[in-house]
Amino acid sequence: MSGFKTLQGKAAALDRANVDTDQIIPKQFLKRIEKTGFGQYLFYDWRFTKDGLPNPEFELNKEENLGAPILIANENFGCGSSREHAPWALGDYGFKVIIAPSFADIFHQNCLKNGLLPITLPAETVEYLLKCAKSQPYELKVDLQNQVIEDEHSFSVSFSINDYWKKMLINGWDEIEITLQLESSISNFEEKLLAVQ
Amino acid sequence: MGKSIIDKIWEKHVVHREEGKPDLVYIDLHLVHEVTSPQAFSGLRMKNRKVRRPDKTFATVDHNIPTDNRKVINDPVALNQMTTLEKNCLEFGIPLAGLDSPEQGIVHVIGPELGLTQPGMTIVCGDSHTSTHGAFGSIAFGIGTSEVEHVMATQTLWQSKPKTLKLEINGDLKKGVTAKDVILYIIAKNGIGFGTGHIIEYCGDAIAKMSMEERMTICNMSIEGGARAGLVSPDETTFAYLQGRKYAPEGAEFAQAVENWKELVSDPDAAYDKTIQIDAADIAPMVSWGTNPSMTSKVNEKLPKLEECKNELEQKSLSRALDYMGLQEGQKIEDIQIQHVFIGSCTNSRLEDLKQAAEIIRGKKVHPQVRALVVPGSQQVKKQAEAEGLDLIFKQAGFEWRESGCSMCLSMNNDIVPSGEHCASTSNRNFEGRQGSGARTHLVSPLMAAAAALYGHFVDVGALLSAETVQ
């Protein structure tokens, strides 16, 4: 996985609460055995009409939102199923950062494992960003190293992220590789476990 | 300050702890199914890694398998996913309850049924309803595919310890009120995100009185309130359930295990990050009417009105939900017409669930406008139910009697609710499109689903049962 340092780009607004992973990637597209190619199915039931044509009403289909790498969402984004196909679809579509007042736990974890940066900001800040992003063009710069988000005007806000995940994202490390370096700790633990049983 | 059962289990499983990092936690049991595992196996293969502990891993097929004719699988993509799992299990040495195994079933039904699920364990699976296994006093939670691969390779996970939430339910449940109504009531009252970042400990005398199957129903839907895991302290009910199960300890080992399991209780002065108290007597049979599980009311209530919403966001959500569901604000729940009934899913497909539903429909007929199906949670549940003649009761009433699987809970196979039609479902999620594009799901208990099948609309099963007692 390539590392993440800073990103500048268009921010698109999806102002809906409790967007669940069934909406992000509907179940009929979970049968593939690869990690790639899910972007075409992202938000499928919202993005396309019954005839399979792009739904002009859907926020992300608006001309000005196309190609945005930043998604501004609302509370409890990614609730529901544990399917990692959700961040795979978001990433494959082109999103690199998601900003919301809150995320569902499993989805949040799944994003971090796929180089997708979930940023939690206070509800009023997200409300402001949603308003700005609804009148495109609106760009944001996300600096993970310094944990700051800025727009081209005067807006600037810092965000928090667990140091461990920050390091993992910046360096694009393979987590399993890191864990395997603790092989002796795992083996010792297993021996103790056997002794108890 | 004392420790909760959550603290106790967590501390016992920390392999490595370091300032500024999540804990490296050991995993005792890893359950695997066909949908969230293929990419994990590919990842292992690419790096030439093995499954570290195939003996602590167990696989089955459940999500996209047919529940009618098992001999014919028409969807080539789904078939590929199933055969991929078979090949992967063979290559990596993982035990598999495959499509033709008498042990096959929904992963969260067979784990407990086979005695794989035991108190004090850490249990994971690439499925958010892994919280079900918490009913046995284990920390059990859903993970994504990257984490599935990580557990396969290392038998551990990096996890920050979640906060703790004590949810105490005391009192007696009213007639017709089941464990499903309890958890729906909790989510309706506290919201879809009340448990985010927490592990819930369910306790109180109402929980203590419940069977293992009822506790599983409650823990199963913890994730619908945002909590990755929910658990109940093990007690005599738990031990009695586990004794004699295939993978449970036997003889003297079982007695020793019970002694150890008895220590899995919260200290009286244990501290929690959050506490919620519920009076069991406040709960009625519940029906979800919207597009997330918190959009749920008592069966004898009316749908909320837009003017009652607390803020604009809530109003927009309500308006969207009513529009999707084809319902009117303020409408009576009992007036909602039902075209489909689904009894099944990891929430409510166990023997007790089927028995309860069968009691309601015995000797009666499904309403002519309703298509109803029962999908037992596992082949073992199916066999037991058939031994008790439940299949005949269902079939004579006009229900379809199926093979085990996830089926219409997420409609990955061909068990689909058509667009615009309403389904009374004993499953766990009523999200848009969950049971089919445009399908309108109502989450209910097996009792409520059975009653809706007979009447073609929702009825208060509590009143129904009381009337029958009088007769």
Interface residues (C-beta under 8 A of the other chain):
Chain A: R16 A17 N18 D20 D22 Q23 P26 K27 Q28 L30 K31 R32 I33 E34 K35 D45 K50 N74 E75 N76 C79 G80 S81 S82 R83 E84 P87 S102 A104 D105 I106 Q109 N110 K113 N114 N162 D163 Y164 D174 E175 I176 T179 L180 L182 S185 I186 F189 E190 L193
Chain B: V15 H16 G20 K21 P22 L24 Y26 V35 T36 P38 Q39 S42 K47 R49 H63 N64 D75 V77 A78 N80 Q81 T84 G126 D127 S128 T130 F141 G142 I143 G144 T145 S146 E147 E149 H150 A153 T154 Q155 T156 W158 S160 P162 I192 G193 T196 G197 I223 G226 R228 N292 L313 E314 K316 S317 R320 L410 S411 M412 R429 F431 E432 G433 R434 S437
